[in-house]
Amino acid sequence: MRGGIDPLDPVDGRGLRGADLQRYRDAHPIAVLMPLIDKLLVQDAARGGLIVVVADQFGRVLTVHGNEDLVNAVAEIGLRAGDDLSERRVGTGAVGLVVRTGRAAWIHGPEHFLHRMHQLTGAAAPVHAPDGRLVGVLMIAGGVRVARPEILALVKAAATAAEMDLVLRAMRAERHGSPDDPAPPIGRLALDVLGLGQPQLSTPTGRVLLSQRHAEILLLLTEHPEGLGADHLALLLDDTDLDNGTIRAAMSRLRAVVGPAVFGSRPYRLRTHVATDVDALRGALDSGDVDAALRLYAGPVLPRSNAPGILDIRDELRVRLRAAVLNSGDSAVLRRWTAGPEGRDDADAWVAYRATVDRESPLYAQIEAKIRVLDRRLGADATRMQRFAP
């Protein structure tokens, strides 16, 4: 609203059209992926009464595919080839959210900022170039049928296939001596930082065990694809003691461990996409699959780290996961949470668990007894705090 967008804004004629749109679309890096996108998404979506939207890295719609009547219907609400679906232009929407965050998004009906899009549900996922830059967005859109976890999983799988296709193309270009790419493809990298085990980076040639500091730096760079200056990185790692020389030395050692081609500098940034178990967990939460999120949650993010930037990520994930568990109303989910170290003494979770259990069952009595123990413990803690209060 501060940007001047009115939720009641009507459809206007602004956008890239005609020959200008065609030239832009043909020259865009995602154009080479259209046969693959057609095979993976468009054909099935059209048969299923859905549409597929392909947008650029800024949220500009390049193409809209599907049944002609459906394509015409969404055009009437402002979803046409050439339209700008960024948050700057239309407020909240799946494409704009992906552009801003670089992560898959799922926006349903009234969650759209513009009223004219309230009948639309969109599931969107980012497509990254081999150097980690966002190059486009894929979205499946339609009515309430899109509001299912399997639709988001489908569009994310298609986006991953598109990314791998771009990697293979870059590898072929490198083999044939193309000198123009300053960031040669490195292969798929995956960072594991959840739980008590030693953090590690999976590479095409094997697994690399990482020190705490190196894992912190890698995770922070995945969270900031735009890059981090030395001062900013130092504050995220330690808000008191680190100077730029220490950061340079840490980056030099990290390059020696994982290879110099992974990183750019000025600012420090990743030159290739690094998948993380943190992002996988966020994806499960975004899609509403709480059971999958619990399976992915091996424990807190780098639990031995006290880096301010890591503490923020750790707290964000735990709060999101706990809220999803408490709101699930799923007895199995609540049982798993309360059986784990973070939910074992979570009184609110035990109360939510009790609400899913038959009052006449022995399990109900066990849960009730646990709640009473927690209540007594909480009361005792409160008494001690009052006793020693000034």
Backbone torsions as a table, in degrees:
resi	resn	phi	psi	omega
1	MET	NA	-37.6	176.7
2	ARG	-62.5	-27.3	178.2
3	GLY	-81.3	2.6	176.3
4	GLY	90.9	13.1	178.5
5	ILE	-90.2	131.1	177.7
6	ASP	-102.9	128.1	178.8
7	PRO	-55.4	-21.8	-179.1
8	LEU	-97.9	12.2	179.6
9	ASP	-54.5	133.1	175.6
10	PRO	-81.5	170.8	174.6
11	VAL	-68.8	133.7	175.2
12	ASP	-118.7	178.5	-174.3
13	GLY	-92.7	4.9	-176.7
14	ARG	-69.2	149.2	180.0
15	GLY	143.7	169.7	177.8
16	LEU	-85.6	128.4	-172.5
17	ARG	-134.7	165.0	169.1
18	GLY	57.5	-136.5	-175.5
19	ALA	-63.8	-34.2	179.1
20	ASP	-62.8	-43.5	177.7
21	LEU	-64.3	-42.9	-178.0
22	GLN	-61.8	-44.0	179.4
23	ARG	-64.2	-43.2	-179.4
24	TYR	-64.5	-43.4	-178.8
25	ARG	-64.5	-43.9	-177.6
26	ASP	-66.1	-31.4	-176.8
27	ALA	-88.7	-7.7	-174.8
28	HIS	-75.0	143.8	-178.8
29	PRO	-57.5	-26.2	-177.0
30	ILE	-78.9	-9.1	-178.1
31	ALA	-60.0	-35.9	-178.3
32	VAL	-67.6	-15.3	-177.5
33	LEU	-91.3	-6.2	-172.9
34	MET	-59.6	-40.5	176.6
35	PRO	-59.5	-39.2	178.8
36	LEU	-67.7	-44.1	179.4
37	ILE	-62.2	-40.1	178.0
38	ASP	-60.5	-43.2	-177.6
39	LYS	-69.6	-40.3	-174.0
40	LEU	-83.1	-32.4	-171.8
41	LEU	-123.9	-49.2	-165.8
42	VAL	-63.3	-46.9	-174.7
43	GLN	-61.5	-47.4	-179.1
44	ASP	-70.3	-37.5	-178.9
45	ALA	-64.2	-42.0	-179.9
46	ALA	-62.0	-41.4	178.8
47	ARG	-67.8	-29.2	-177.5
48	GLY	-90.6	7.9	178.4
49	GLY	74.5	28.8	178.5
50	LEU	-120.3	170.0	175.8
51	ILE	-120.9	156.2	176.9
52	VAL	-118.8	128.2	179.5
53	VAL	-113.3	132.1	174.1
54	VAL	-114.8	121.8	-178.3
55	ALA	-121.9	162.2	178.2
56	ASP	-86.0	-173.9	-175.4
57	GLN	-70.9	-9.9	179.1
58	PHE	-103.5	-3.5	-177.7
59	GLY	97.1	4.5	177.4
60	ARG	-76.7	126.9	-178.6
61	VAL	-72.8	123.8	177.3
62	LEU	-90.6	-45.0	-179.1
63	THR	-147.5	152.2	173.3
64	VAL	-127.9	125.3	-174.8
65	HIS	-121.2	150.4	176.0
66	GLY	145.6	-171.8	175.9
67	ASN	-55.8	137.2	-174.2
68	GLU	-57.6	-40.8	-179.8
69	ASP	-63.7	-39.0	179.1
70	LEU	-68.7	-41.1	178.5
71	VAL	-60.8	-42.1	178.3
72	ASN	-66.1	-37.1	-178.7
73	ALA	-66.0	-43.7	-180.0
74	VAL	-72.7	-25.2	175.2
75	ALA	-62.2	-33.9	-178.7
76	GLU	-68.8	-21.1	177.5
77	ILE	-100.1	4.1	174.5
78	GLY	100.2	28.7	176.3
79	LEU	-121.0	88.1	-176.6
80	ARG	-131.9	157.5	172.9
81	ALA	-57.2	130.9	-178.5
82	GLY	98.6	-16.0	-179.4
83	ASP	-76.1	150.8	177.8
84	ASP	-95.7	113.7	179.6
85	LEU	-104.1	18.2	177.9
86	SER	-68.5	159.0	178.2
87	GLU	-61.8	-30.3	178.2
88	ARG	-61.1	-29.1	-174.7
89	ARG	-100.9	-39.2	-174.0
90	VAL	-124.8	4.0	-177.0
91	GLY	75.4	-153.3	-173.3
92	THR	-65.5	130.1	175.2
93	GLY	-167.3	163.5	-174.4
94	ALA	-63.7	-45.6	-178.6
95	VAL	-63.2	-47.7	-179.0
96	GLY	-62.0	-36.6	179.3
97	LEU	-67.5	-39.1	177.1
98	VAL	-64.4	-42.5	179.7
99	VAL	-60.3	-40.8	-176.4
100	ARG	-75.0	-38.5	-172.6
101	THR	-102.3	-21.4	-174.5
102	GLY	74.9	12.1	-177.9
103	ARG	-123.3	157.2	177.7
104	ALA	-59.5	148.1	-176.8
105	ALA	-142.9	155.0	-177.0
106	TRP	-139.8	110.3	-177.1
107	ILE	-118.0	126.3	-174.7
108	HIS	-114.0	126.0	168.8
109	GLY	42.0	-112.1	-174.4
110	PRO	-65.5	-7.4	174.1
111	GLU	-69.9	-18.7	173.8
112	HIS	-66.5	142.5	-180.0
113	PHE	-70.4	-39.9	-179.0
114	LEU	-82.6	130.6	-178.3
115	HIS	-61.5	-33.4	-176.5
116	ARG	-67.9	-11.3	178.7
117	MET	-104.4	10.1	-175.6
118	HIS	-69.2	-15.2	177.2
119	GLN	-88.5	1.8	-173.4
120	LEU	-107.9	140.8	169.7
121	THR	-122.0	133.2	-177.8
122	GLY	-128.7	136.4	173.2
123	ALA	-118.0	119.4	-171.7
124	ALA	-130.4	152.0	179.9
125	ALA	-142.2	149.1	-178.9
126	PRO	-82.4	151.5	170.7
127	VAL	-116.6	121.3	-177.8
128	HIS	-106.5	146.8	171.8
129	ALA	-74.4	166.8	179.4
130	PRO	-58.0	-25.0	179.5
131	ASP	-88.4	6.2	176.6
132	GLY	93.9	-9.1	179.4
133	ARG	-71.9	144.3	173.5
134	LEU	-71.2	127.6	177.6
135	VAL	-114.7	-16.0	-179.2
136	GLY	-176.3	176.1	-179.4
137	VAL	-135.8	135.5	173.2
138	LEU	-108.2	136.8	178.7
139	MET	-138.9	135.2	166.7
140	ILE	-100.7	130.4	-176.5
141	ALA	-134.2	155.8	178.3
142	GLY	169.9	-148.1	179.7
143	GLY	-88.1	-151.6	-174.2
144	VAL	-65.5	-18.0	180.0
145	ARG	-64.2	-21.5	178.7
146	VAL	-73.1	-19.5	-176.5
147	ALA	-79.0	56.9	178.5
148	ARG	-135.7	142.0	-178.0
149	PRO	-56.7	-33.5	-176.7
150	GLU	-68.3	-25.7	177.5
151	ILE	-70.2	-44.9	176.9
152	LEU	-62.7	-40.0	178.1
153	ALA	-61.7	-37.9	179.9
154	LEU	-64.7	-47.1	-177.2
155	VAL	-69.9	-32.9	176.2
156	LYS	-67.6	-38.4	178.1
157	ALA	-64.6	-40.7	178.1
158	ALA	-64.2	-40.5	178.8
159	ALA	-64.3	-39.9	177.7
160	THR	-64.0	-42.4	177.3
161	ALA	-61.8	-38.8	178.4
162	ALA	-64.6	-40.8	178.4
163	GLU	-63.4	-42.0	179.0
164	MET	-65.2	-35.6	176.9
165	ASP	-62.6	-41.3	178.0
166	LEU	-64.4	-38.1	177.5
167	VAL	-62.6	-45.7	-179.9
168	LEU	-62.8	-40.1	177.8
169	ARG	-62.8	-41.3	179.8
170	ALA	-66.2	-37.8	178.4
171	MET	-65.3	-41.6	177.9
172	ARG	-64.1	-40.2	178.8
173	ALA	-63.7	-38.1	179.6
174	GLU	-67.3	-40.7	179.4
175	ARG	-62.8	-31.3	-179.3
176	HIS	-90.4	12.6	169.7
177	GLY	84.8	23.5	177.1
178	SER	-70.1	121.4	-175.1
179	PRO	-91.8	1.1	-165.7
180	ASP	-88.9	-18.5	-173.7
181	ASP	-87.7	111.7	-179.0
182	PRO	-75.8	-9.2	-178.1
183	ALA	-126.6	83.0	-177.4
184	PRO	-61.2	146.5	-179.2
185	PRO	-62.7	139.6	-174.8
186	ILE	-107.7	-19.5	-174.6
187	GLY	103.4	172.1	-175.1
188	ARG	-74.5	129.0	178.1
189	LEU	-117.6	142.5	-179.3
190	ALA	-139.4	128.9	-176.7
191	LEU	-108.1	128.0	178.5
192	ASP	-112.5	118.4	-176.5
193	VAL	-131.4	0.8	-178.0
194	LEU	-87.2	134.3	174.2
195	GLY	96.3	-178.0	-171.8
196	LEU	-84.2	-12.8	-179.2
197	GLY	-67.1	165.8	179.1
198	GLN	-68.9	131.9	179.2
199	PRO	-61.0	147.3	-177.9
200	GLN	-148.4	156.2	178.2
201	LEU	-116.2	120.6	176.4
202	SER	-88.1	130.9	-179.4
203	THR	-125.5	169.3	178.2
204	PRO	-59.2	-20.1	-177.9
205	THR	-104.6	0.0	179.2
206	GLY	144.1	-166.1	-177.6
207	ARG	-108.0	140.2	179.0
208	VAL	-115.2	120.3	175.9
209	LEU	-76.4	135.5	-174.5
210	LEU	-113.6	146.8	170.1
211	SER	-71.7	165.2	178.7
212	GLN	-56.6	-47.6	-177.4
213	ARG	-63.7	-42.9	-179.5
214	HIS	-65.2	-39.0	177.9
215	ALA	-65.8	-39.2	177.4
216	GLU	-59.7	-47.1	-178.3
217	ILE	-63.2	-46.5	-179.4
218	LEU	-61.0	-44.6	-179.3
219	LEU	-64.1	-42.7	179.7
220	LEU	-63.2	-36.3	178.3
221	LEU	-70.6	-33.6	175.2
222	THR	-67.1	-30.7	179.6
223	GLU	-77.6	-16.2	-178.1
224	HIS	-128.7	73.5	-177.1
225	PRO	-62.0	-20.0	177.7
226	GLU	-72.4	-14.0	179.2
227	GLY	102.4	160.8	-179.8
228	LEU	-131.9	129.1	171.0
229	GLY	-69.1	163.2	-177.3
230	ALA	-60.3	-40.5	180.0
231	ASP	-63.2	-44.8	-179.0
232	HIS	-66.0	-44.0	178.7
233	LEU	-61.3	-40.0	179.4
234	ALA	-62.0	-40.5	179.5
235	LEU	-67.0	-36.2	179.3
236	LEU	-71.9	-24.4	179.5
237	LEU	-89.8	-35.7	-177.9
238	ASP	-166.1	115.8	-173.6
239	ASP	-82.4	12.0	-178.8
240	THR	-130.0	-42.2	-161.5
241	ASP	-110.9	-15.2	-170.8
242	LEU	-88.4	139.0	173.3
243	ASP	-115.2	174.5	-175.8
244	ASN	-62.2	-34.6	179.1
245	GLY	-63.4	-40.0	177.8
246	THR	-64.9	-40.2	178.0
247	ILE	-63.6	-44.0	179.3
248	ARG	-61.1	-40.7	179.9
249	ALA	-66.0	-41.2	179.4
250	ALA	-64.6	-41.0	178.9
251	MET	-66.0	-37.8	178.7
252	SER	-63.0	-42.5	178.4
253	ARG	-67.4	-37.3	179.2
254	LEU	-66.3	-39.8	176.1
255	ARG	-59.8	-37.9	179.1
256	ALA	-66.1	-28.9	-178.6
257	VAL	-80.5	-47.7	-172.2
258	VAL	-107.8	-5.3	177.6
259	GLY	106.2	139.8	-175.7
260	PRO	-70.2	-24.1	-175.1
261	ALA	-72.5	-12.6	-177.8
262	VAL	-72.5	-27.7	-169.5
263	PHE	-116.2	147.4	165.0
264	GLY	-109.5	173.1	-179.5
265	SER	-136.1	167.0	179.8
266	ARG	54.6	63.5	1.4
267	PRO	-85.7	170.9	173.4
268	TYR	-66.0	131.7	-178.1
269	ARG	-157.7	161.2	175.7
270	LEU	-84.6	136.0	179.2
271	ARG	-98.7	-0.7	175.5
272	THR	-142.6	155.6	-178.1
273	HIS	-71.8	132.7	175.4
274	VAL	-117.9	113.0	176.0
275	ALA	-75.0	145.8	179.4
276	THR	-131.2	153.3	174.4
277	ASP	-68.0	-21.5	174.2
278	VAL	-64.4	-45.9	178.8
279	ASP	-66.7	-36.4	177.5
280	ALA	-62.2	-41.3	177.7
281	LEU	-64.7	-43.9	177.5
282	ARG	-60.5	-39.9	179.4
283	GLY	-61.0	-42.0	178.1
284	ALA	-64.5	-40.7	177.8
285	LEU	-66.5	-40.7	179.2
286	ASP	-61.0	-35.8	-177.5
287	SER	-85.9	-2.5	179.5
288	GLY	80.9	10.9	-179.1
289	ASP	-91.0	83.9	-175.3
290	VAL	-68.2	-35.8	179.3
291	ASP	-61.3	-45.2	178.1
292	ALA	-64.8	-38.8	179.1
293	ALA	-60.9	-42.2	178.7
294	LEU	-64.7	-37.7	178.0
295	ARG	-64.8	-37.1	-178.8
296	LEU	-74.5	-24.2	-173.8
297	TYR	-80.8	88.1	179.0
298	ALA	-76.0	-10.1	-179.5
299	GLY	150.5	-178.3	-177.9
300	PRO	-61.6	158.8	177.0
301	VAL	-69.0	120.8	178.4
302	LEU	37.4	68.4	-170.0
303	PRO	-60.1	-20.0	-179.7
304	ARG	-90.3	-2.9	-176.5
305	SER	-85.7	140.7	172.6
306	ASN	-114.8	13.8	179.4
307	ALA	-64.9	131.2	-177.5
308	PRO	-54.2	-42.0	-179.8
309	GLY	-65.5	-35.1	178.6
310	ILE	-72.8	-39.4	177.3
311	LEU	-58.6	-38.7	178.9
312	ASP	-63.4	-45.2	179.7
313	ILE	-64.2	-43.4	-179.3
314	ARG	-60.1	-47.7	-178.5
315	ASP	-65.6	-40.8	179.9
316	GLU	-59.6	-45.9	-177.5
317	LEU	-67.2	-43.8	-177.8
318	ARG	-64.9	-42.4	179.6
319	VAL	-63.7	-43.2	179.5
320	ARG	-64.0	-44.3	-178.0
321	LEU	-66.0	-44.9	-179.4
322	ARG	-61.7	-43.0	179.3
323	ALA	-62.0	-41.2	179.5
324	ALA	-64.6	-39.9	178.5
325	VAL	-63.6	-48.5	-177.2
326	LEU	-63.8	-32.9	-177.9
327	ASN	-87.3	-6.3	-173.4
328	SER	-70.4	-34.6	-173.9
329	GLY	65.0	17.8	-176.2
330	ASP	-101.9	117.3	-176.4
331	SER	-59.7	-41.9	-178.3
332	ALA	-66.0	-41.6	178.8
333	VAL	-62.9	-46.5	-179.3
334	LEU	-66.5	-33.9	177.0
335	ARG	-64.1	-43.3	-179.4
336	ARG	-66.2	-39.4	-179.3
337	TRP	-66.1	-45.8	-177.5
338	THR	-72.3	-17.7	176.8
339	ALA	-82.9	-15.1	-177.4
340	GLY	-90.7	168.4	-175.3
341	PRO	-62.6	-31.9	-177.0
342	GLU	-84.5	-21.1	-179.0
343	GLY	-104.9	-5.6	-173.6
344	ARG	-60.5	-36.8	-179.6
345	ASP	-113.4	24.9	-179.7
346	ASP	-88.6	96.2	-174.2
347	ALA	-60.3	-40.1	-180.0
348	ASP	-62.5	-38.8	179.7
349	ALA	-66.6	-39.4	178.5
350	TRP	-64.9	-37.9	177.8
351	VAL	-65.7	-42.0	177.9
352	ALA	-64.9	-37.4	177.5
353	TYR	-63.8	-43.8	-179.9
354	ARG	-58.4	-36.3	-177.9
355	ALA	-66.7	-15.9	-179.2
356	THR	-96.7	-1.5	-172.2
357	VAL	-110.8	143.1	176.9
358	ASP	-61.8	128.3	-177.5
359	ARG	-60.4	-23.3	-177.2
360	GLU	-89.3	-4.8	-175.2
361	SER	-84.5	152.7	176.1
362	PRO	-59.7	-32.0	-179.2
363	LEU	-62.0	-37.3	179.4
364	TYR	-59.7	-42.8	179.9
365	ALA	-64.9	-38.9	178.7
366	GLN	-64.3	-43.2	179.3
367	ILE	-65.4	-41.3	178.9
368	GLU	-60.6	-40.7	179.2
369	ALA	-64.9	-40.5	178.3
370	LYS	-63.2	-41.2	179.3
371	ILE	-62.7	-39.5	179.4
372	ARG	-65.9	-38.7	177.2
373	VAL	-61.7	-46.1	-180.0
374	LEU	-64.1	-39.1	178.4
375	ASP	-63.6	-43.0	179.3
376	ARG	-64.2	-41.7	179.7
377	ARG	-63.2	-42.2	178.8
378	LEU	-63.6	-41.1	178.0
379	GLY	-63.7	-40.3	178.6
380	ALA	-65.2	-41.4	178.1
381	ASP	-61.8	-42.0	-179.6
382	ALA	-64.6	-38.4	179.3
383	THR	-64.4	-43.6	179.0
384	ARG	-62.4	-40.4	179.9
385	MET	-63.8	-39.4	178.5
386	GLN	-67.0	-37.2	-177.8
387	ARG	-63.7	-37.5	-176.8
388	PHE	-99.5	5.7	178.9
389	ALA	-70.8	144.2	-179.3
390	PRO	-68.1	NA	NA
